[in-house]
Amino acid sequence: MNDIQGILFDADGTLIDTYDIILTSMRYTINDVLGRDLPDDALMAGVGTPLRDQMVGFAEGDETLAEHLLTTYREHNVAVHDAQVRAFPDTRVALERMRAAGIPMAVVTSKRHALAERGLAMSGIAEFFPVLIGPDDWPEHKPAPGPLLRACELMGLDVTRCLYVGDSPFDIQAGNAAGCATVAALWGMFPAEALAAENPTIMCASLSAMVERLSL
């Protein structure tokens, strides 16, 4: 891993701490509006895949209901997003070290491009990422490898010499499928056991720890 050309990141749960924002909107949409009584782990199990796919699952395949849930979630999420979104405490310092080492960086996320860009900007870290791929930027979505391959193409990088850093099993699956080395972000939303089961290249307790591991 000493010949890394570039580093790709997931956004939510990896660069920015949005767990409470997502969970609050999920509780409202699924439990309050849909009338379910699902535990938090069930509500959050699909985080890391496109939101619409999650809502189709909650709607048990009912496309009309899924669209209603999607609209409900997005309206609620936008209302709470700006007041709570923030980067993890060590994110900016770690990104500065990577930039100083000359490593280009990008974001590949399952959050729509505009909202992901807004979250990065409000967290004060958008400047590090000239390339951002959301589910509305590419027809294939995580855990498929397409969005990562597209990001590497735009950056002019060899995907096999890049890292993908993410906190969900879907991130690790996508990175492995693309041929990236993968970093399981243990500081995010998913338990270590779930990430380890996907065979990441390495697992790190913090972004700072990852920078140290890479000797940057």
N, C-alpha and C positions, 0 to 999 in steps of 0.2 A: 504493500500500500504506500510505498515511498515515491511512486511515480504517478501520483494522482494528478490528472489534468484539470478536473473541475469537480464541484460539489453541488448536487441538487438537493433541495429540501422540500419536505412537506411543510405546510404552514401551521394549521391548527394543531396544537399539542406538541409541536416541534419547535417552531420559532416563536409563536405567540400563544399565550395562555388563554384559551377560549373555552375551557371545559365547562365552567359555570354558565357561560352564555349559551352554549349549545344545550346543556342539560335543562336549563330553565325553559328554553323554547320547545324542547322535546316534551317536557312534562305538560306544558300548556297545550301543545298541539295534539298529543296522543292521549294523555290522560284526561285533561279537562274538556277539550273539544270533541275528541273521538269517543270519550267515555270509557277508556280502558283504565286498568289499574296495574300498569306494568312497572316492575322495579327499575331502578336507574341503570343497572347493567344491561337489561334488555333494551332500554331506550337508546343506549349508547353503543350497542354492539355493532352497528353498521357504519359508525363514524369512520370516515376515510374513503368511503365510496360516495358516488354522486347522491345528493339529497333526494332527487326524484326517485332513484332506485330504492332508497330507504322507505320513502312514503308509499311506494307501490307494495312493498312488503307489509307495512302496517295496515294498508287497505286490503290486504289479501287478494291482490290482483285487480281490484276495482279501479280502473283508470280514472274515472270521473271523480271518485272519492279521493284518489291519490292527488289529483290536481288541486282539489280543495284543501287538502292537508298541506300541500306544498306552498300554496298561497298563504295559508294561515301561519305556517312556520316562518316564512320569509318576512311577513309583516311584523310578527312578534320579534323576530331576531334583529331586524333593522332597528326596532324601537329600543332594544336593550344593548345593542352592539357597541355603540360609540361611547357609552358611559363606562364600559367595563373592559374593553379590549386593551391588552398590554403585552409587551414582550416578556419572556422569562427573564429573570434578573441578570443572568450572565450572557444573554444573547448578543447584545451589541458588542461587548468587548471581544467575544469569541469571533464574531464576524469581522471585526477590525483586524484581528490577528490573521485571519485567513486572507483578507484582502491585501494586507501588508506582505504576505507570502506570495502574492501574485496569482492566487487561485480564483478563477472566475466562478461565479455562483448563480444559481437560478432557483426558482420555486416551481414545483409541480404539485398542484393541489386539487382536491375535489370540490373546493368552493368556487363559485362563479368568479370569473376574472375580476369584475369591478369591485365586488365586496372583498375579495382577497387583497387586491391592490389597496383598497381603503384601509383594511386592517393593518397591513404592513406599514402604510404611511402614518397612521395614527400611533403605531408602536415605535415610530422613529427609525425604521430599518429598511424602508423601501429602496433607498439609494444603493443598496448592495446587490440588487437583483434586476439587471437589465432585461432578463427574460422571465416571464411568468406564464405558465400554462395552466389554465383552468378547464373544467369540463365543457365549457362553451367555446374553447379554442381548438379542440381536436375531437374527432368522432369516437375515438376509443378512450375508455376510462380505466383508472386503476380498479382492480389489480392487473389489468392488461398492461403491457409494456409501452404501448404507443405514445402516451404523453411524455414519457421520459426520453424515448428515442427522438421525439420531435424537439424537445428542449436541447438535447445534445446536438441535433442537426443545426438548430438556429445559432448555437454557440460555436459551431465548428469543432466539436470535441468528439473523441473516440469514446463511445459509451462504455467500453470495457475498461477504460482508465478513469472512470468517474465513480464517485460515491453517491448513493441516495440515502438520505437520512430521514427516517420517519418513525412515528410512534404507534402505528397500527399494523396489524398483520397484513393488511392490504398493501401497505407501503412496501413491506419486505417482499411480498409476493411479486409486486410490480418491478421492483429493483432487480430481484433475482431473474425474472423473466426477461428483462432488458439486457442482462449481462453486466450490470453494475455490481460493484462491491456494495454491500448494504450495511447500514448502521442502525441498530435498534435503539431508539430514543427512550430510555427507561424513565425519563422525567415526564412523559406524556400521559395519555389517557388510558393506555392498555397495560395489563399486568405483564410482568417479565415472562411468565410461563407461556402466555399466548404468543409473545414475540419470539421467544426461543424456539417454539415449535415450527417456525417458518425458516429456521436456519439462516439467520443473518450472519454476515461476515464477522462483525463485532457487535457487542452490546456496551453502551456507555451510560453512566448515571447522570451525566450533564453534558452540555455542549462544550464547556470548558475542558472536561475530561477527554472529550473526543479530540480537541485541539492538541492536548498534551500527548495523546496516543499517536497522533499523526506527526508529532515533533515539529509543530509549526510555531 
